[in-house]
Amino acid sequence: MPNPDLVRIESAIDQLSFTEQLWLMERLAQRIRERSPRVSSAQSGELEAMAHDPAIQRELQEIESEFAMTEHDGLDTHR
């Protein structure tokens, strides 16, 4: 059974827009990299290169555009 706090956090994340969820994922990944001594500088460099890769950026933009309509569907009215 999952931790009740994790269930609450997941529910809160579901209320965020796609862009906000993407920002959160990037921020969490950054914090994990900063706190994890096991991530080598080579791995960190590879991850940074991926973040700047035009193909990956295009893919993220395509995903964001696919979900753009859901950002305006009225579900995030409590902000």
Secondary structure, 3 states (H helix, E strand, C coil): CCCHHHHHHHHHHHCCCHHHHHHHHHHHHHHHHHHCCCCCHHHHHHHHHHHHCHHHHHHHHHHHHHHHHHHHCCCCCCC
